[in-house]
């Protein structure tokens, strides 16, 4: 699967001020890692966001979110956010901020 390069660029711009951001091809798309921890990614025209197990229920209550599921088993602590929703800057900003906030709570690698 390919990923939306324009969406990836929008994420890059939002993470540009953060130290230690790297990119890695994963899940047929592109993942952004913060200090080596996967944080947010692009798959097709959608994003995946790491929100953490404690925020999953709250995240899934938003209409644009659904469980991240590449294998038939949803990944706890991760959501997929629809492409049409992340076309809006405010929605994309929300998910990036949420994912970065969770990644910042993880121990260093």
Phi and psi in degrees as GROMACS dihedral restraints (atoms count N, CA, C in turn):
[ dihedral_restraints ]
;  ai    aj    ak    al  type     phi  dphi    fc
    3     4     5     6     1   -91.5    20    10
    4     5     6     7     1   170.7    20    10
    6     7     8     9     1  -127.6    20    10
    7     8     9    10     1   157.1    20    10
    9    10    11    12     1   -75.0    20    10
   10    11    12    13     1   107.2    20    10
   12    13    14    15     1   -65.3    20    10
   13    14    15    16     1   -33.1    20    10
   15    16    17    18     1   -63.5    20    10
   16    17    18    19     1   -40.9    20    10
   18    19    20    21     1   -66.6    20    10
   19    20    21    22     1   -41.5    20    10
   21    22    23    24     1   -59.9    20    10
   22    23    24    25     1   -40.5    20    10
   24    25    26    27     1   -65.8    20    10
   25    26    27    28     1   -39.2    20    10
   27    28    29    30     1   -61.5    20    10
   28    29    30    31     1   -38.7    20    10
   30    31    32    33     1   -68.4    20    10
   31    32    33    34     1   -44.8    20    10
   33    34    35    36     1   -52.6    20    10
   34    35    36    37     1   -46.6    20    10
   36    37    38    39     1   -61.3    20    10
   37    38    39    40     1   -37.6    20    10
   39    40    41    42     1   -75.2    20    10
   40    41    42    43     1   -24.5    20    10
   42    43    44    45     1   -98.4    20    10
   43    44    45    46     1    -2.0    20    10
   45    46    47    48     1   -57.5    20    10
   46    47    48    49     1   -32.4    20    10
   48    49    50    51     1   -80.9    20    10
   49    50    51    52     1   -13.2    20    10
   51    52    53    54     1   -81.3    20    10
   52    53    54    55     1   137.8    20    10
   54    55    56    57     1   -76.7    20    10
   55    56    57    58     1   154.1    20    10
   57    58    59    60     1    61.3    20    10
   58    59    60    61     1    39.6    20    10
   60    61    62    63     1   -95.3    20    10
   61    62    63    64     1   128.8    20    10
   63    64    65    66     1  -127.0    20    10
   64    65    66    67     1   163.2    20    10
   66    67    68    69     1  -120.2    20    10
   67    68    69    70     1   146.0    20    10
   69    70    71    72     1  -149.3    20    10
   70    71    72    73     1   135.1    20    10
   72    73    74    75     1   -71.6    20    10
   73    74    75    76     1   125.0    20    10
   75    76    77    78     1  -151.2    20    10
   76    77    78    79     1   154.0    20    10
   78    79    80    81     1    54.1    20    10
   79    80    81    82     1    28.8    20    10
   81    82    83    84     1    72.4    20    10
   82    83    84    85     1    12.4    20    10
   84    85    86    87     1  -138.0    20    10
   85    86    87    88     1  -145.8    20    10
   87    88    89    90     1  -131.1    20    10
   88    89    90    91     1   129.6    20    10
   90    91    92    93     1  -109.7    20    10
   91    92    93    94     1   145.7    20    10
   93    94    95    96     1  -110.4    20    10
   94    95    96    97     1   125.8    20    10
   96    97    98    99     1  -111.0    20    10
   97    98    99   100     1   139.7    20    10
   99   100   101   102     1  -114.4    20    10
  100   101   102   103     1   114.8    20    10
  102   103   104   105     1    54.0    20    10
  103   104   105   106     1    39.0    20    10
  105   106   107   108     1    81.9    20    10
  106   107   108   109     1     2.9    20    10
  108   109   110   111     1  -109.2    20    10
  109   110   111   112     1   124.6    20    10
  111   112   113   114     1   -60.7    20    10
  112   113   114   115     1   131.4    20    10
  114   115   116   117     1  -121.3    20    10
  115   116   117   118     1   -53.6    20    10
  117   118   119   120     1  -147.4    20    10
  118   119   120   121     1   155.0    20    10
  120   121   122   123     1  -151.1    20    10
  121   122   123   124     1   169.3    20    10
  123   124   125   126     1  -118.5    20    10
  124   125   126   127     1   130.2    20    10
  126   127   128   129     1  -135.0    20    10
  127   128   129   130     1   112.0    20    10
  129   130   131   132     1    63.6    20    10
  130   131   132   133     1  -126.2    20    10
  132   133   134   135     1  -106.2    20    10
  133   134   135   136     1    18.2    20    10
  135   136   137   138     1  -115.3    20    10
  136   137   138   139     1   166.1    20    10
  138   139   140   141     1  -115.7    20    10
  139   140   141   142     1   155.9    20    10
  141   142   143   144     1  -115.0    20    10
  142   143   144   145     1   140.5    20    10
  144   145   146   147     1  -133.0    20    10
  145   146   147   148     1   134.3    20    10
  147   148   149   150     1   -89.8    20    10
  148   149   150   151     1   108.0    20    10
  150   151   152   153     1  -104.2    20    10
  151   152   153   154     1   -15.4    20    10
  153   154   155   156     1    91.3    20    10
  154   155   156   157     1   149.5    20    10
  156   157   158   159     1   -60.4    20    10
  157   158   159   160     1   -33.4    20    10
  159   160   161   162     1   -75.0    20    10
  160   161   162   163     1   -17.7    20    10
  162   163   164   165     1  -109.4    20    10
  163   164   165   166     1     4.0    20    10
  165   166   167   168     1   -58.9    20    10
  166   167   168   169     1   -49.5    20    10
  168   169   170   171     1   -61.6    20    10
  169   170   171   172     1   -44.9    20    10
  171   172   173   174     1   -62.3    20    10
  172   173   174   175     1   -43.3    20    10
  174   175   176   177     1   -64.3    20    10
  175   176   177   178     1   -41.5    20    10
  177   178   179   180     1   -72.3    20    10
  178   179   180   181     1   -11.3    20    10
  180   181   182   183     1   -74.9    20    10
  181   182   183   184     1   -16.8    20    10
  183   184   185   186     1   -76.3    20    10
  184   185   186   187     1   139.6    20    10
  186   187   188   189     1   -64.9    20    10
  187   188   189   190     1   -24.8    20    10
  189   190   191   192     1   -86.2    20    10
  190   191   192   193     1    -5.1    20    10
  192   193   194   195     1  -104.9    20    10
  193   194   195   196     1   148.1    20    10
  195   196   197   198     1  -145.1    20    10
  196   197   198   199     1   162.9    20    10
  198   199   200   201     1   -60.1    20    10
  199   200   201   202     1   142.1    20    10
  201   202   203   204     1   -77.1    20    10
  202   203   204   205     1   125.0    20    10
  204   205   206   207     1  -148.4    20    10
  205   206   207   208     1   100.1    20    10
  207   208   209   210     1  -100.2    20    10
  208   209   210   211     1   -16.4    20    10
  210   211   212   213     1  -122.0    20    10
  211   212   213   214     1     1.9    20    10
  213   214   215   216     1    94.8    20    10
  214   215   216   217     1    -4.4    20    10
  216   217   218   219     1  -126.9    20    10
  217   218   219   220     1   110.5    20    10
  219   220   221   222     1   -57.1    20    10
  220   221   222   223     1   141.3    20    10
  222   223   224   225     1   -90.5    20    10
  223   224   225   226     1   116.3    20    10
  225   226   227   228     1   -64.0    20    10
  226   227   228   229     1   134.7    20    10
  228   229   230   231     1    90.9    20    10
  229   230   231   232     1     1.0    20    10
  231   232   233   234     1  -126.7    20    10
  232   233   234   235     1   146.9    20    10
  234   235   236   237     1  -132.4    20    10
  235   236   237   238     1   155.0    20    10
  237   238   239   240     1  -106.6    20    10
  238   239   240   241     1   136.0    20    10
  240   241   242   243     1  -116.9    20    10
  241   242   243   244     1   130.0    20    10
  243   244   245   246     1   -60.3    20    10
  244   245   246   247     1   146.1    20    10
  246   247   248   249     1   -58.4    20    10
  247   248   249   250     1   -47.9    20    10
  249   250   251   252     1   -59.7    20    10
  250   251   252   253     1   -34.6    20    10
  252   253   254   255     1   -68.7    20    10
  253   254   255   256     1   -43.2    20    10
  255   256   257   258     1   -76.3    20    10
  256   257   258   259     1    -2.2    20    10
  258   259   260   261     1   -66.1    20    10
  259   260   261   262     1   -23.8    20    10
  261   262   263   264     1   -84.9    20    10
  262   263   264   265     1   127.3    20    10
  264   265   266   267     1   -57.4    20    10
  265   266   267   268     1   -41.0    20    10
  267   268   269   270     1   -63.3    20    10
  268   269   270   271     1   -37.7    20    10
  270   271   272   273     1   -69.6    20    10
  271   272   273   274     1   -46.6    20    10
  273   274   275   276     1   -59.3    20    10
  274   275   276   277     1   -45.1    20    10
  276   277   278   279     1   -59.0    20    10
  277   278   279   280     1   -42.2    20    10
  279   280   281   282     1   -57.5    20    10
  280   281   282   283     1   -48.9    20    10
  282   283   284   285     1   -70.5    20    10
  283   284   285   286     1   -37.1    20    10
  285   286   287   288     1   -66.0    20    10
  286   287   288   289     1   -45.4    20    10
  288   289   290   291     1   -60.2    20    10
  289   290   291   292     1   -43.5    20    10
  291   292   293   294     1   -63.3    20    10
  292   293   294   295     1   -44.9    20    10
  294   295   296   297     1   -66.7    20    10
  295   296   297   298     1   -41.9    20    10
  297   298   299   300     1   -65.1    20    10
  298   299   300   301     1   -41.6    20    10
  300   301   302   303     1   -59.2    20    10
  301   302   303   304     1   -40.9    20    10
  303   304   305   306     1   -69.0    20    10
  304   305   306   307     1   -45.6    20    10
  306   307   308   309     1   -58.5    20    10
  307   308   309   310     1   -34.2    20    10
  309   310   311   312     1   -67.1    20    10
  310   311   312   313     1   -17.4    20    10
  312   313   314   315     1   -86.5    20    10
  313   314   315   316     1   -13.2    20    10
  315   316   317   318     1   -79.3    20    10
  316   317   318   319     1   147.9    20    10
  318   319   320   321     1   -66.6    20    10
  319   320   321   322     1   153.4    20    10
  321   322   323   324     1   -62.6    20    10
  322   323   324   325     1   150.8    20    10
